[in-house]
């Protein structure tokens, strides 16, 4: 598959590149990969990384080594919504284990897996900076905090509704 | 009620917008700095203020600024470290989310002091919605003449750009952050050369934490000497503390560093006591990497003095009986918490976040996690405790960047103060899976392995 940014996406890429001095366009790589991941299927296939390399005039390997280093870049297909549940100390002492077990039970998947309908992926992550509002998870751009089982239920219903409608 | 310098206006409705922020006296420090002061006199004020880096290391900011090289014809840069990732720490998030213009104001004054025209805010990738808030604030500031070319008719140009990271704790280390800003993996650089000489794109660069840069605003407005009168000793000014764990009122608090730890935990003005009326077991007072302290050593020092919420008092006794103020990430554990499990989650965190460059950290963090996992799941042996101690000692001080130390310290402190809880886990492999050691360690809290 080949990938091409549309006009809006290309304008955004140019805005990102323009922040850096002439010849330092590689600095835009992280923001460009966020843009690429958000613009297509939520993950970064090799062809898409190659496309970004060509746009930034760098070698493909320079993109691969960065994409594989940072935990927010997905190198495998993911569901439409990713539940990234924090499991580090402060969340753990506030009950994240129960929340993680409950989500696994509700969605019938294990961490790292995606539901059969392709809607949800469960990912366990390390501290997201919401320790005072624990337990918590990130879904897309949003932090869902002070999680309880009831709250998890309503969040699942909420996202599922956006798909079935 | 202590002095508030950063969050004093946090509750004013609409303070996130330029209009309200300006009406409340915002951007005065830019007027003062650009019209009445020069870069040298600003650096002098910051030195006089005694301000120490608020990211965790506590290095004097004025001194850091004075190191920046000024070669002819080479641009210099200021980089704001907003990669807040140390477990327990969420203070910068609060400041940027609710008073974004305070950070911008501090950045403009600091950029002027350093002679930097292009300034970057490197924010952790997960704070995506805060990136939008900052971009909006930058647009407002630009539209009102505080950013761009010829600010206030002085000829000074300042542009602020926000770049999102993508999930890597290591990028909070300043040279890893610079690498990341250059579009690379976040591998820390060998120092020297320090960023002040060769930083971003090999140009002289200063990297400061969000809270540090915001504190420049009150320092310029009130003067360095007045700022230094707040607080105590070398802990001048105010500090943001993000409190979390088993307390009644988790959140971000601005303190003036003269209050006691006991007051901070139990007063209704701050944490409001332990949740559910339970007992305090332990606390990690400055972000997950600093040594955990059992309750008795937290509230009083080993010599019986009251412990205060400041740099000197929290580190009183060194690592044997003290800890650190660090980033101000204050994690409270109640009587029901298991020290072995808590240490395991932190060890897992540092294993996950190790960049892999240095073998002691790459291999050692993995081994520490594995051994802790064994002990936590009832498969440990007494010799494992000594092995853990040995591994952490071999990581500390043997890596390019401080992540190695950050991974070693929590393990070392847990063994130092809670060795009997580890032993109990090992000696009770079945019982420890369903019950808790509780507060038994109080009989004899200090164990220092040879």
Interface residues (C-beta under 8 A of the other chain):
Chain A: X19 X21 X24 X26 X27 X28 X29 X30 X31 X33 X34 X56 X58 X62 X65 X66 X69 X70 X71 X72 X73 X87 X88 X89 X90 X92 X93 X94 X125 X126 X127 X128 X129 X130 X131 X132 X133 X134 X138 X141 X142 X143
Chain B: X75 X84 X85 X86 X87 X88 X89 X90 X93 X118 X120 X124 X125 X126 X127 X128 X129 X161 X163 X164 X165 X166 X167 X168 X169 X180 X181 X182 X183 X184 X185 X186 X201 X242 X243 X244 X245 X246 X250 X251 X252 X284 X288 X329 X331 X333 X337 X341 X342 X345 X346 X348 X349 X352 X353 X355
